[in-house]
Amino acid sequence: MKYSDIPEAMVAAGACLIGEHRGSQVERVEWVDRNDGKSKGFVKCTHLFEIGIGGAVQAIRVDEPIPKTVIDPKEVKVTLKRGSRYLLSLQSLKNDRGNLDARLVAGSVPVELT
């Protein structure tokens, strides 16, 4: 996809970012609830991107929302290719002591740029 082909909905969202995909990790987070003693958990997917900011390269960790109905990390298929550039529609972006963390908009799919 070329820059001129960027979906209007993503541009209208206002919070977009272009980065190079470096890797992804899908895992299940579990804990024991103190109130009822039962095991609780959820599946999360984290992507690592590199972006250019003011001539420097910065790593950014992007969390992808996974539906609560997914209970096994093997159910989540990551189709992003390492080294490819993607346009991301972000719900939030924060700088935590120099580390950039972001969250994708629920239901959005990163768009590969060529």
Backbone as CSV, one residue per row, in Angstrom:
resi,resn,N_x,N_y,N_z,CA_x,CA_y,CA_z,C_x,C_y,C_z
1,MET,0.842,-1.175,0.000,0.000,0.000,0.000,0.885,1.235,0.000
2,LYS,0.509,2.232,-0.752,1.237,3.487,-0.824,0.608,4.484,0.136
3,TYR,1.355,5.525,0.479,0.848,6.533,1.401,-0.452,7.154,0.887
4,SER,-0.584,7.299,-0.427,-1.796,7.896,-0.994,-3.006,6.976,-0.864
5,ASP,-2.782,5.692,-0.578,-3.880,4.731,-0.454,-4.313,4.502,0.995
6,ILE,-3.819,5.309,1.909,-4.144,5.130,3.331,-5.641,5.306,3.526
7,PRO,-6.283,4.352,4.225,-7.730,4.446,4.440,-8.114,5.745,5.149
8,GLU,-9.153,6.400,4.640,-9.600,7.672,5.202,-10.016,7.542,6.660
9,ALA,-10.554,6.390,7.040,-10.993,6.200,8.431,-9.808,6.274,9.386
10,MET,-8.648,5.757,8.967,-7.478,5.802,9.839,-6.951,7.225,9.954
11,VAL,-6.978,7.950,8.845,-6.514,9.329,8.874,-7.465,10.182,9.717
12,ALA,-8.763,9.922,9.608,-9.762,10.670,10.370,-9.630,10.415,11.864
13,ALA,-9.112,9.250,12.238,-8.948,8.934,13.659,-7.955,9.879,14.311
14,GLY,-6.994,10.368,13.561,-6.068,11.364,14.081,-4.849,10.806,14.778
15,ALA,-4.930,9.661,15.405,-3.808,9.095,16.153,-3.222,7.934,15.370
16,CYS,-2.383,8.247,14.410,-1.775,7.211,13.583,-0.260,7.285,13.710
17,LEU,0.387,6.172,13.471,1.827,6.064,13.616,2.341,5.108,12.555
18,ILE,3.495,5.402,11.996,4.122,4.494,11.031,5.387,3.950,11.662
19,GLY,5.521,2.610,11.673,6.694,2.001,12.277,7.076,0.708,11.600
20,GLU,8.320,0.284,11.842,8.832,-0.972,11.293,8.674,-2.067,12.348
21,HIS,8.038,-3.160,11.953,7.765,-4.266,12.877,9.046,-5.018,13.195
22,ARG,9.326,-5.239,14.478,10.518,-5.957,14.908,10.194,-7.313,15.517
23,GLY,8.984,-7.490,16.034,8.615,-8.775,16.614,7.312,-8.693,17.387
24,SER,6.759,-9.871,17.723,5.496,-9.952,18.470,5.572,-11.066,19.495
25,GLN,4.778,-10.919,20.544,4.694,-11.950,21.571,3.245,-12.065,22.033
26,VAL,2.736,-13.298,22.026,1.388,-13.575,22.518,1.550,-14.461,23.744
27,GLU,0.907,-14.070,24.846,1.046,-14.842,26.080,-0.219,-14.772,26.917
28,ARG,-0.333,-15.692,27.828,-1.454,-15.718,28.774,-0.942,-15.242,30.128
29,VAL,-1.618,-14.256,30.692,-1.289,-13.723,32.011,-2.274,-14.323,32.999
30,GLU,-1.760,-14.919,34.076,-2.632,-15.554,35.076,-2.267,-15.107,36.484
31,TRP,-3.274,-15.140,37.372,-3.082,-14.829,38.782,-4.186,-15.488,39.581
32,VAL,-4.024,-15.492,40.883,-5.043,-16.046,41.775,-5.734,-14.884,42.474
33,ASP,-7.062,-14.841,42.354,-7.855,-13.791,42.980,-7.836,-13.976,44.493
34,ARG,-7.496,-12.918,45.217,-7.408,-13.005,46.685,-8.766,-13.191,47.346
35,ASN,-9.822,-12.681,46.694,-11.148,-12.752,47.300,-11.751,-14.148,47.250
36,ASP,-11.706,-14.797,46.095,-12.354,-16.109,45.979,-11.368,-17.260,45.796
37,GLY,-10.073,-16.978,45.664,-9.074,-18.037,45.551,-9.062,-18.752,44.210
38,LYS,-9.781,-18.212,43.230,-9.846,-18.847,41.911,-8.807,-18.240,40.976
39,SER,-8.388,-19.055,40.019,-7.432,-18.607,39.013,-8.135,-17.717,37.999
40,LYS,-7.531,-16.596,37.681,-8.055,-15.665,36.678,-6.952,-15.431,35.655
41,GLY,-7.324,-14.936,34.486,-6.319,-14.653,33.487,-6.892,-14.114,32.196
42,PHE,-5.988,-13.702,31.315,-6.363,-13.205,30.000,-5.184,-13.385,29.050
43,VAL,-5.476,-13.297,27.755,-4.445,-13.404,26.719,-4.114,-11.997,26.240
44,LYS,-2.813,-11.723,26.077,-2.413,-10.419,25.556,-1.412,-10.595,24.427
45,CYS,-1.425,-9.627,23.518,-0.523,-9.637,22.365,0.228,-8.312,22.346
46,THR,1.557,-8.385,22.332,2.401,-7.201,22.330,3.295,-7.219,21.097
47,HIS,3.324,-6.102,20.391,4.169,-5.953,19.208,5.252,-4.925,19.520
48,LEU,6.416,-5.101,18.935,7.491,-4.131,19.068,7.739,-3.501,17.698
49,PHE,7.689,-2.176,17.659,7.925,-1.419,16.436,9.064,-0.443,16.665
50,GLU,9.731,-0.055,15.589,10.717,1.014,15.632,10.179,2.162,14.795
51,ILE,10.267,3.372,15.361,9.790,4.551,14.645,10.894,5.597,14.632
52,GLY,10.859,6.455,13.630,11.821,7.552,13.551,11.223,8.802,14.145
53,ILE,11.895,9.339,15.169,11.421,10.564,15.818,12.558,11.573,15.788
54,GLY,12.403,12.627,15.018,13.408,13.678,14.968,14.783,13.198,14.554
55,GLY,14.854,12.245,13.654,16.135,11.742,13.175,16.690,10.591,13.985
56,ALA,16.098,10.293,15.124,16.540,9.167,15.953,15.527,8.031,15.851
57,VAL,15.984,6.821,16.127,15.098,5.657,16.092,14.688,5.329,17.525
58,GLN,13.400,5.140,17.742,12.851,4.852,19.060,12.025,3.577,18.998
59,ALA,12.195,2.696,19.956,11.369,1.490,20.046,10.061,1.849,20.737
60,ILE,8.981,1.247,20.273,7.670,1.473,20.876,6.960,0.137,21.031
61,ARG,6.434,-0.098,22.217,5.698,-1.326,22.503,4.210,-1.042,22.296
62,VAL,3.579,-1.866,21.444,2.170,-1.652,21.092,1.365,-2.873,21.525
63,ASP,0.384,-2.647,22.399,-0.501,-3.726,22.852,-1.711,-3.795,21.938
64,GLU,-2.060,-5.018,21.540,-3.233,-5.242,20.694,-4.346,-5.825,21.556
65,PRO,-5.534,-5.211,21.558,-6.631,-5.761,22.349,-7.069,-7.131,21.813
66,ILE,-7.183,-8.097,22.697,-7.620,-9.445,22.355,-8.973,-9.671,23.041
67,PRO,-9.966,-10.211,22.340,-11.274,-10.463,22.980,-11.139,-11.380,24.199
68,LYS,-11.961,-11.139,25.209,-11.908,-11.947,26.438,-12.321,-13.387,26.216
69,THR,-12.961,-13.659,25.085,-13.374,-15.029,24.784,-12.191,-15.911,24.402
70,VAL,-11.068,-15.306,24.027,-9.863,-16.067,23.673,-9.165,-16.463,24.970
71,ILE,-8.978,-17.777,25.167,-8.345,-18.243,26.399,-7.010,-18.934,26.160
72,ASP,-6.713,-19.264,24.903,-5.465,-19.949,24.575,-4.637,-19.055,23.644
73,PRO,-3.375,-18.754,23.997,-2.540,-17.903,23.134,-2.353,-18.467,21.728
74,LYS,-2.493,-19.773,21.544,-2.314,-20.379,20.223,-3.440,-20.012,19.267
75,GLU,-4.554,-19.500,19.797,-5.677,-19.076,18.960,-5.391,-17.761,18.243
76,VAL,-4.415,-16.991,18.739,-4.099,-15.688,18.162,-3.036,-15.864,17.083
77,LYS,-3.354,-15.452,15.872,-2.433,-15.538,14.738,-1.860,-14.154,14.453
78,VAL,-0.541,-14.025,14.494,0.132,-12.772,14.183,0.554,-12.831,12.715
79,THR,0.038,-11.920,11.916,0.324,-11.927,10.484,1.324,-10.842,10.080
80,LEU,1.824,-10.086,11.032,2.777,-9.023,10.732,4.130,-9.628,10.362
81,LYS,4.800,-9.014,9.376,6.095,-9.504,8.923,7.209,-8.636,9.488
82,ARG,8.229,-9.303,10.021,9.367,-8.588,10.587,10.059,-7.776,9.485
83,GLY,10.355,-6.518,9.791,11.042,-5.647,8.845,10.115,-4.845,7.947
84,SER,8.827,-5.157,7.936,7.870,-4.409,7.116,7.387,-3.185,7.879
85,ARG,7.015,-2.154,7.119,6.505,-0.925,7.727,4.980,-0.969,7.765
86,TYR,4.406,-0.509,8.880,2.957,-0.558,9.077,2.435,0.790,9.557
87,LEU,1.206,1.064,9.166,0.469,2.212,9.668,-0.438,1.694,10.778
88,LEU,-0.325,2.286,11.960,-1.077,1.830,13.130,-2.051,2.909,13.569
89,SER,-3.267,2.525,13.890,-4.260,3.424,14.441,-4.263,3.225,15.961
90,LEU,-3.886,4.271,16.702,-3.676,4.135,18.145,-4.818,4.704,18.964
91,GLN,-5.129,3.977,20.038,-6.117,4.444,21.010,-5.433,5.330,22.048
92,SER,-4.209,4.937,22.428,-3.469,5.719,23.421,-1.976,5.608,23.153
93,LEU,-1.240,6.603,23.632,0.207,6.634,23.511,0.740,7.333,24.751
94,LYS,1.679,6.696,25.447,2.232,7.336,26.633,3.738,7.120,26.693
95,ASN,4.396,8.072,27.322,5.835,8.030,27.523,6.089,7.776,29.000
96,ASP,6.558,6.584,29.328,6.811,6.208,30.715,8.323,6.152,30.944
97,ARG,8.882,7.232,31.454,10.320,7.337,31.717,11.160,7.002,30.487
98,GLY,10.767,7.535,29.340,11.517,7.332,28.109,11.091,6.127,27.292
99,ASN,10.235,5.272,27.843,9.717,4.108,27.119,8.349,4.444,26.547
100,LEU,8.205,4.271,25.234,6.924,4.555,24.592,6.045,3.315,24.600
101,ASP,4.832,3.462,25.115,3.839,2.393,25.147,2.582,2.894,24.448
102,ALA,1.975,2.024,23.644,0.766,2.398,22.909,-0.221,1.249,22.938
103,ARG,-1.453,1.539,22.549,-2.508,0.535,22.448,-3.248,0.768,21.148
104,LEU,-3.425,-0.320,20.367,-4.169,-0.232,19.120,-5.651,-0.027,19.397
105,VAL,-6.327,0.610,18.466,-7.772,0.740,18.537,-8.367,-0.653,18.362
106,ALA,-9.330,-1.015,19.207,-9.960,-2.340,19.134,-10.569,-2.561,17.748
107,GLY,-10.250,-3.684,17.153,-10.796,-4.028,15.843,-9.992,-3.492,14.670
108,SER,-9.024,-2.612,14.922,-8.225,-2.089,13.810,-7.119,-3.094,13.446
109,VAL,-6.736,-3.072,12.192,-5.701,-3.956,11.697,-4.562,-3.092,11.160
110,PRO,-3.312,-3.347,11.576,-2.200,-2.580,11.015,-2.145,-2.740,9.486
111,VAL,-1.917,-1.638,8.787,-1.895,-1.628,7.327,-0.439,-1.622,6.871
112,GLU,-0.062,-2.626,6.069,1.318,-2.707,5.588,1.536,-1.676,4.479
113,LEU,2.645,-0.941,4.582,3.001,0.056,3.580,4.102,-0.513,2.689
114,THR,4.024,-0.208,1.414,5.049,-0.696,0.485,5.830,0.460,-0.088
